[in-house]
Amino acid sequence: MAELQFVVFRLGKEEYGVNIMQVKEIVTYKEPTKVPNTPDFIEGIINLRGQIIPIVSLKKRFNISGESINDETRIIVMNLDSKQVGFIVDAASEVRTISEEDIENAPDIVAGIERKYITGIGKIGEKILILLDLDKLFSKEEKESLEAV
C-alpha cells in the first residue's frame, strides 16, 4: 500500500490535513492588507518575498466560530491550480505519513464541513485527521475572485 504525507493543522478543536504536495510553505501569521469588494472569507493579501498572495480564512470559509489570532496562528501557502493562496489556520503542527489503508471515505458531513471538501478520514492510532481537498474549496466564481486579488 502506498503512503501519503499530510501537513497537519488545527482549526478550533479539530485537526485537519492537506497533502504535502500542495503545500509550498508555512509562515508566521502577518496581518493581511484588506481588499475591497472581495468575498467575506478572503481576508486580504500579503507580500511574501515580493509575491502578492491572497489570504483566506478557513474558519470563515467553513463557518467555524472563534476567529482568534495568537502566537500559534500560521499561514499555509499552497498551490491551487496555477495560483498560490495562503490559508489562515490556528496552528500547524507536523507532517504525518498515513498509509492508504488507514484512510476511509468521509461521512456526508464532518465537523460541519461538507463532504465535497474532504478527501477522507485518516486514522492515526486512536486519533482521526480530517483530510481536506482544498482544490475543491472554491467555486469557479470564487477562484476568479482570488485570481483578481
Residue frames as a rotation matrix with the C-alpha (Angstrom) as fourth column:
MET 1
0.574 0.819 0.000 0.00
0.819 -0.574 0.000 0.00
0.000 0.000 -1.000 0.00
ALA 2
-0.143 -0.586 0.798 1.16
0.525 -0.728 -0.441 3.49
0.839 0.356 0.411 -0.78
GLU 3
-0.022 0.078 -0.997 1.80
0.942 -0.332 -0.047 6.01
-0.335 -0.940 -0.066 1.94
LEU 4
0.273 0.199 0.941 0.81
0.569 -0.822 0.009 9.66
0.776 0.533 -0.337 1.73
GLN 5
-0.621 -0.508 -0.597 2.16
0.784 -0.393 -0.481 12.63
0.010 -0.767 0.642 3.67
PHE 6
0.377 0.822 0.427 -0.07
0.662 -0.562 0.496 15.33
0.648 0.095 -0.756 5.10
VAL 7
-0.796 -0.442 0.413 0.63
0.061 -0.738 -0.672 18.68
0.602 -0.510 0.614 6.73
VAL 8
-0.104 0.742 -0.662 -1.42
0.924 0.318 0.212 18.68
0.367 -0.590 -0.719 9.95
PHE 9
-0.854 -0.107 0.510 -3.10
-0.040 -0.962 -0.269 21.86
0.519 -0.250 0.817 11.18
ARG 10
-0.569 0.645 -0.511 -5.75
0.791 0.258 -0.555 22.86
-0.226 -0.719 -0.657 13.67
LEU 11
-0.610 0.550 0.570 -8.96
-0.174 -0.795 0.582 24.89
0.773 0.256 0.580 13.25
GLY 12
0.372 0.701 0.609 -10.69
-0.803 -0.087 0.590 25.25
0.466 -0.708 0.530 16.60
LYS 13
0.223 -0.231 0.947 -10.55
-0.763 0.564 0.317 21.87
-0.607 -0.793 -0.051 18.33
GLU 14
0.877 0.205 0.434 -10.32
0.068 0.841 -0.537 19.73
-0.475 0.501 0.724 15.18
GLU 15
-0.213 -0.969 -0.124 -7.20
-0.276 -0.062 0.959 18.61
-0.937 0.239 -0.255 13.35
TYR 16
0.882 0.454 -0.125 -7.05
-0.191 0.103 -0.976 18.59
-0.431 0.885 0.177 9.57
GLY 17
-0.132 -0.945 0.301 -4.56
0.228 0.267 0.936 17.50
-0.965 0.192 0.180 6.96
VAL 18
0.810 0.251 -0.530 -3.69
-0.451 -0.312 -0.836 18.57
-0.375 0.916 -0.140 3.43
ASN 19
0.803 -0.513 0.305 -1.49
0.595 0.729 -0.339 16.69
-0.049 0.453 0.890 1.00
ILE 20
0.282 -0.787 -0.548 2.09
0.312 -0.465 0.828 17.88
-0.907 -0.404 0.114 1.45
MET 21
-0.417 -0.458 0.785 2.49
0.865 0.066 0.498 18.03
-0.280 0.887 0.368 -2.33
GLN 22
0.384 0.636 0.669 0.12
0.763 -0.627 0.158 21.03
0.520 0.450 -0.726 -2.43
VAL 23
0.880 -0.028 -0.473 1.93
0.352 -0.629 0.693 22.94
-0.317 -0.777 -0.544 0.34
LYS 24
0.536 -0.723 0.436 4.60
0.211 -0.385 -0.898 25.43
0.818 0.573 -0.053 -0.65
GLU 25
-0.661 -0.747 -0.072 5.45
0.264 -0.141 -0.954 26.71
0.703 -0.649 0.290 2.82
ILE 26
0.475 0.711 -0.519 4.15
0.788 -0.081 0.610 27.60
0.391 -0.699 -0.599 6.27
VAL 27
-0.495 -0.633 0.595 4.76
0.326 -0.770 -0.548 31.13
0.805 -0.077 0.588 7.53
THR 28
-0.696 0.209 -0.687 4.10
0.644 -0.241 -0.726 33.02
-0.318 -0.948 0.033 10.73
TYR 29
0.304 0.922 0.241 0.85
0.952 -0.284 -0.116 34.99
-0.038 0.264 -0.964 10.61
LYS 30
-0.863 -0.365 -0.350 1.05
0.367 -0.928 0.061 38.57
-0.347 -0.076 0.935 9.45
GLU 31
-0.072 0.915 -0.397 -1.93
0.188 -0.379 -0.906 40.88
-0.980 -0.140 -0.145 9.13
PRO 32
-0.339 -0.002 0.941 -3.23
0.929 0.157 0.335 40.88
-0.148 0.988 -0.051 5.55
THR 33
-0.900 0.116 -0.420 -3.96
-0.184 -0.975 0.124 44.13
-0.396 0.189 0.899 3.74
LYS 34
-0.095 0.965 0.246 -7.72
0.271 0.263 -0.926 44.33
-0.958 -0.021 -0.287 3.17
VAL 35
-0.991 -0.086 0.104 -9.00
0.118 -0.185 0.976 44.31
-0.065 0.979 0.193 -0.41
PRO 36
-0.448 0.882 -0.145 -12.43
-0.597 -0.416 -0.686 45.87
-0.666 -0.221 0.713 -1.08
ASN 37
0.298 0.778 -0.553 -15.27
-0.940 0.139 -0.311 44.02
-0.166 0.613 0.773 -2.80
THR 38
-0.599 -0.452 -0.661 -14.00
-0.519 0.848 -0.109 40.51
0.610 0.278 -0.742 -2.09
PRO 39
0.324 0.738 -0.591 -15.90
0.050 0.611 0.790 37.61
0.945 -0.286 0.161 -0.51
ASP 40
0.782 0.129 0.610 -16.02
-0.547 -0.327 0.770 37.58
0.299 -0.936 -0.185 3.30
PHE 41
0.905 -0.401 0.140 -13.59
0.252 0.771 0.584 34.66
-0.342 -0.494 0.799 3.66
ILE 42
0.261 -0.849 0.460 -10.84
0.751 -0.121 -0.649 36.46
0.607 0.514 0.606 1.72
GLU 43
0.513 -0.100 -0.852 -9.00
0.764 -0.400 0.507 38.32
-0.392 -0.911 -0.129 4.46
GLY 44
0.781 -0.302 -0.546 -6.80
-0.403 -0.912 -0.072 40.31
-0.476 0.276 -0.835 2.10
ILE 45
0.798 -0.593 -0.110 -3.31
0.168 0.393 -0.904 40.00
0.579 0.703 0.413 0.63
ILE 46
0.698 -0.701 -0.147 0.24
0.015 -0.191 0.981 39.74
-0.716 -0.687 -0.123 1.91
ASN 47
0.647 -0.646 -0.405 3.57
-0.655 -0.199 -0.729 40.43
0.390 0.737 -0.552 0.26
LEU 48
0.797 -0.393 0.458 5.64
-0.025 0.737 0.676 37.27
-0.603 -0.550 0.578 0.67
ARG 49
-0.154 -0.981 0.116 9.17
0.318 0.062 0.946 37.96
-0.936 0.183 0.302 -0.56
GLY 50
-0.770 -0.184 -0.611 7.90
-0.374 -0.647 0.665 40.13
-0.517 0.740 0.429 -3.40
GLN 51
-0.832 0.544 -0.110 4.96
0.211 0.493 0.844 37.93
0.514 0.679 -0.525 -4.37
ILE 52
-0.559 0.735 0.385 1.40
-0.829 -0.516 -0.218 39.09
0.038 -0.441 0.897 -3.66
ILE 53
-0.867 0.236 -0.439 -0.64
0.206 0.972 0.116 36.23
0.453 0.010 -0.891 -2.17
PRO 54
-0.037 0.916 0.399 -4.38
-0.592 -0.342 0.730 36.27
0.805 -0.209 0.555 -1.37
ILE 55
-0.958 -0.270 0.100 -5.15
-0.217 0.447 -0.868 35.15
0.190 -0.853 -0.487 2.19
VAL 56
-0.069 0.955 -0.289 -8.21
-0.321 0.253 0.913 33.03
0.945 0.155 0.289 3.01
SER 57
-0.512 0.039 0.858 -9.70
-0.852 0.101 -0.513 32.35
-0.106 -0.994 -0.019 6.44
LEU 58
-0.752 0.230 -0.617 -10.56
-0.036 0.921 0.387 28.65
0.658 0.313 -0.685 6.53
LYS 59
-0.815 0.486 -0.315 -12.63
0.436 0.157 -0.886 29.27
-0.381 -0.860 -0.340 9.66
LYS 60
-0.366 0.702 -0.611 -14.85
-0.549 -0.693 -0.467 31.74
-0.751 0.165 0.639 7.80
ARG 61
-0.556 0.112 -0.824 -14.98
-0.778 0.279 0.563 29.50
0.293 0.954 -0.068 4.72
PHE 62
-0.663 0.252 -0.705 -16.16
0.235 0.964 0.124 26.55
0.711 -0.084 -0.698 6.83
ASN 63
0.220 0.776 0.591 -18.33
-0.372 -0.493 0.786 28.67
0.902 -0.393 0.181 9.19
ILE 64
0.105 -0.292 -0.951 -16.26
0.826 0.558 -0.080 27.70
0.553 -0.777 0.300 12.23
SER 65
0.870 0.299 0.391 -16.71
0.063 -0.855 0.514 30.19
0.488 -0.423 -0.763 15.06
GLY 66
0.817 -0.511 -0.268 -13.95
0.299 -0.022 0.954 31.68
-0.493 -0.859 0.135 17.18
GLU 67
0.598 -0.629 0.497 -11.69
0.446 -0.254 -0.858 33.69
0.666 0.735 0.128 14.90
SER 68
0.934 -0.352 -0.065 -8.68
-0.125 -0.490 0.863 34.44
-0.336 -0.797 -0.501 17.07
ILE 69
0.582 -0.813 -0.009 -5.13
-0.004 0.009 -1.000 35.30
0.813 0.582 0.001 16.13
ASN 70
0.898 -0.370 0.239 -2.32
-0.287 -0.079 0.955 34.34
-0.334 -0.926 -0.177 18.53
ASP 71
0.063 -0.992 -0.108 1.33
-0.847 -0.110 0.520 33.24
-0.528 0.059 -0.847 18.55
GLU 72
-0.403 -0.188 0.896 0.43
0.072 0.969 0.236 29.81
-0.912 0.160 -0.377 17.11
THR 73
0.674 0.732 -0.098 -1.55
-0.008 -0.125 -0.992 31.19
-0.739 0.670 -0.078 14.15
ARG 74
-0.506 -0.839 0.200 0.05
0.152 0.141 0.978 30.33
-0.849 0.525 0.056 10.82
ILE 75
0.435 0.517 -0.738 -0.49
-0.740 -0.261 -0.619 30.88
-0.513 0.815 0.269 7.12
ILE 76
-0.101 -0.397 0.912 -0.15
0.300 0.862 0.408 27.76
-0.949 0.314 0.032 4.99
VAL 77
-0.029 0.000 -1.000 0.81
-0.822 -0.568 0.024 28.82
-0.568 0.823 0.016 1.46
MET 78
-0.090 0.118 0.989 -0.48
0.242 0.966 -0.093 26.32
-0.966 0.231 -0.116 -1.07
ASN 79
-0.919 -0.154 -0.362 -0.55
-0.327 -0.217 0.920 25.86
-0.220 0.964 0.149 -4.82
LEU 80
-0.073 0.947 0.312 -4.15
0.227 0.320 -0.920 25.92
-0.971 0.003 -0.239 -6.06
ASP 81
0.886 0.223 0.407 -4.41
0.418 -0.001 -0.908 25.43
-0.202 0.975 -0.094 -9.78
SER 82
0.183 -0.868 0.462 -1.75
0.779 -0.159 -0.607 27.86
0.600 0.470 0.647 -11.02
LYS 83
0.279 0.037 0.960 -2.15
-0.287 -0.950 0.120 30.34
0.916 -0.309 -0.255 -8.15
GLN 84
-0.658 -0.461 -0.595 -0.57
0.483 0.347 -0.804 30.49
0.577 -0.816 -0.006 -4.70
VAL 85
0.297 0.804 0.515 -3.06
-0.220 -0.467 0.857 31.06
0.929 -0.368 0.039 -1.89
GLY 86
-0.834 -0.546 0.084 -2.44
-0.172 0.113 -0.978 31.45
0.525 -0.830 -0.189 1.84
PHE 87
0.237 0.911 -0.338 -4.80
0.148 0.310 0.939 29.84
0.960 -0.272 -0.061 4.35
ILE 88
-0.325 -0.275 0.905 -5.03
-0.792 -0.444 -0.419 31.10
0.517 -0.853 -0.074 7.95
VAL 89
0.270 0.347 -0.898 -5.01
0.225 0.884 0.409 28.22
0.936 -0.312 0.160 10.46
ASP 90
0.921 0.147 0.361 -4.94
-0.299 -0.330 0.896 28.20
0.251 -0.933 -0.260 14.27
ALA 91
0.212 -0.900 0.380 -1.74
-0.679 0.144 0.720 26.13
-0.702 -0.411 -0.581 14.35
ALA 92
0.679 -0.142 -0.720 0.31
-0.521 0.597 -0.609 23.97
0.516 0.789 0.332 12.00
SER 93
0.704 -0.265 0.659 1.89
-0.606 0.261 0.752 21.16
-0.371 -0.928 0.023 13.94
GLU 94
-0.234 -0.778 0.583 3.59
-0.352 0.627 0.695 18.45
-0.906 -0.043 -0.421 11.92
VAL 95
-0.132 0.160 -0.978 3.81
-0.949 0.266 0.172 16.27
0.288 0.951 0.117 8.85
ARG 96
-0.052 0.199 0.979 2.21
-0.559 0.806 -0.193 12.83
-0.828 -0.557 0.070 9.22
THR 97
-0.745 -0.174 -0.644 2.56
-0.631 0.498 0.595 9.79
0.217 0.850 -0.481 7.00
ILE 98
-0.044 0.810 0.585 -0.64
-0.625 0.434 -0.649 7.78
-0.779 -0.394 0.487 6.58
SER 99
-0.930 -0.220 0.296 -0.96
0.054 0.712 0.700 4.57
-0.365 0.667 -0.650 4.58
GLU 100
-0.683 0.688 -0.247 -3.83
-0.571 -0.291 0.768 4.44
0.456 0.665 0.591 2.09
GLU 101
-0.363 0.555 -0.748 -5.39
0.404 0.818 0.410 1.57
0.839 -0.154 -0.521 4.06
ASP 102
-0.536 0.135 -0.834 -5.77
0.816 -0.172 -0.552 3.91
-0.218 -0.976 -0.018 7.06
ILE 103
-0.890 0.311 -0.333 -7.80
-0.360 -0.928 0.097 6.43
-0.279 0.207 0.938 5.05
GLU 104
-0.512 0.802 0.308 -11.56
0.737 0.594 -0.322 5.93
-0.441 0.062 -0.895 4.96
ASN 105
-0.427 0.498 0.755 -14.29
0.530 -0.539 0.655 7.68
0.733 0.680 -0.034 3.00
ALA 106
-0.995 0.059 0.075 -15.79
-0.095 -0.681 -0.726 10.62
0.008 -0.730 0.684 4.83
PRO 107
-0.284 0.957 -0.062 -19.38
0.837 0.216 -0.502 10.71
-0.467 -0.195 -0.863 6.07
ASP 108
0.283 0.485 0.827 -21.61
0.873 -0.487 -0.013 13.33
0.397 0.726 -0.562 4.40
ILE 109
0.598 -0.127 0.791 -20.76
-0.255 -0.966 0.038 16.00
0.760 -0.224 -0.610 6.98
VAL 110
0.243 -0.615 -0.750 -17.72
0.890 0.448 -0.080 16.02
0.385 -0.648 0.657 9.27
ALA 111
-0.410 -0.416 -0.811 -17.16
0.792 -0.603 -0.091 18.77
-0.451 -0.680 0.577 11.84
GLY 112
0.323 0.681 -0.657 -19.69
0.221 -0.730 -0.647 20.90
-0.920 0.063 -0.386 9.95
ILE 113
-0.394 -0.546 -0.739 -17.74
-0.637 -0.418 0.648 20.70
-0.663 0.726 -0.184 6.69
GLU 114
0.658 0.697 -0.286 -19.38
-0.667 0.362 -0.651 19.40
-0.350 0.619 0.703 3.52
ARG 115
0.524 -0.400 0.752 -18.07
0.229 0.917 0.328 16.12
-0.820 0.000 0.572 2.15
LYS 116
0.904 -0.145 0.402 -17.07
0.397 -0.060 -0.916 17.66
0.157 0.988 0.003 -1.20
TYR 117
0.619 -0.710 0.336 -14.16
-0.665 -0.702 -0.257 19.40
0.418 -0.064 -0.906 0.55
ILE 118
0.252 -0.460 0.851 -12.95
-0.775 0.431 0.462 16.21
-0.579 -0.777 -0.248 2.25
THR 119
-0.104 -0.365 -0.925 -10.83
-0.843 0.525 -0.113 13.52
0.527 0.769 -0.362 0.59
GLY 120
0.186 0.183 -0.965 -11.15
0.200 0.955 0.220 11.15
0.962 -0.234 0.141 3.53
ILE 121
0.799 0.023 0.600 -10.63
-0.579 -0.238 0.780 10.49
0.161 -0.971 -0.177 7.21
GLY 122
-0.006 -0.888 -0.460 -7.11
-0.311 0.439 -0.843 9.46
0.950 0.138 -0.279 8.22
LYS 123
0.962 0.270 -0.037 -6.70
-0.070 0.376 0.924 7.16
0.263 -0.886 0.381 11.21
ILE 124
-0.093 -0.991 0.094 -3.55
-0.332 -0.058 -0.942 7.64
0.939 -0.119 -0.323 13.28
GLY 125
-0.956 -0.134 -0.263 -3.82
0.170 0.475 -0.863 5.26
0.241 -0.870 -0.431 16.22
GLU 126
-0.316 0.871 -0.376 -6.85
0.881 0.122 -0.457 6.49
-0.352 -0.476 -0.806 18.17
LYS 127
-0.365 0.125 -0.922 -6.77
-0.067 -0.992 -0.108 9.94
-0.928 0.022 0.371 16.55
ILE 128
0.276 0.397 0.875 -8.57
0.894 0.229 -0.386 10.93
-0.353 0.889 -0.291 13.38
LEU 129
-0.610 -0.501 -0.615 -7.46
0.128 -0.827 0.547 13.51
-0.782 0.255 0.568 10.88
ILE 130
0.567 0.820 0.084 -9.92
0.319 -0.125 -0.939 15.19
-0.760 0.559 -0.332 8.50
LEU 131
-0.506 -0.806 0.306 -8.19
0.549 -0.028 0.836 15.23
-0.665 0.591 0.456 5.11
LEU 132
0.357 0.668 -0.653 -9.16
0.013 -0.703 -0.711 18.23
-0.934 0.245 -0.260 3.00
ASP 133
-0.165 -0.310 0.936 -9.14
0.968 0.133 0.215 18.75
-0.191 0.942 0.278 -0.74
LEU 134
-0.125 0.088 -0.988 -8.55
0.293 -0.948 -0.121 22.48
-0.948 -0.305 0.092 -0.97
ASP 135
-0.984 -0.159 0.084 -8.74
0.115 -0.199 0.973 22.40
-0.138 0.967 0.214 -4.78
LYS 136
-0.427 0.899 0.101 -12.50
0.671 0.239 0.702 21.91
0.606 0.368 -0.705 -4.37
LEU 137
-0.498 0.159 -0.852 -12.83
0.769 -0.374 -0.519 24.66
-0.401 -0.914 0.064 -1.78
PHE 138
-0.507 0.220 -0.833 -13.85
-0.216 -0.968 -0.123 27.36
-0.834 0.118 0.539 -4.23
SER 139
0.528 0.707 0.471 -16.45
0.465 0.223 -0.857 27.66
-0.710 0.672 -0.211 -6.95
LYS 140
0.023 -0.488 0.873 -15.39
0.990 -0.112 -0.089 28.88
0.141 0.866 0.480 -10.38
GLU 141
0.614 0.290 0.734 -16.56
0.278 -0.950 0.142 32.40
0.739 0.117 -0.664 -9.49
GLU 142
0.960 -0.280 -0.020 -14.67
-0.058 -0.268 0.962 32.35
-0.275 -0.922 -0.274 -6.19
LYS 143
0.220 -0.915 0.337 -11.50
0.813 0.363 0.455 31.20
-0.539 0.173 0.824 -7.96
GLU 144
0.146 -0.108 0.983 -11.91
0.783 -0.595 -0.181 34.13
0.605 0.796 -0.003 -10.33
SER 145
0.926 0.199 0.320 -12.20
-0.039 -0.794 0.607 36.45
0.375 -0.575 -0.727 -7.29
LEU 146
0.683 -0.729 -0.035 -8.97
0.292 0.229 0.929 35.01
-0.669 -0.645 0.370 -5.90
GLU 147
0.006 -0.703 0.711 -7.18
0.988 0.115 0.105 35.47
-0.156 0.702 0.695 -9.21
ALA 148
0.444 0.244 0.862 -8.38
0.509 -0.861 -0.018 39.07
0.737 0.447 -0.507 -9.41
VAL 149
0.964 -0.088 -0.250 -6.92
0.191 -0.427 0.884 39.88
-0.184 -0.900 -0.395 -5.97
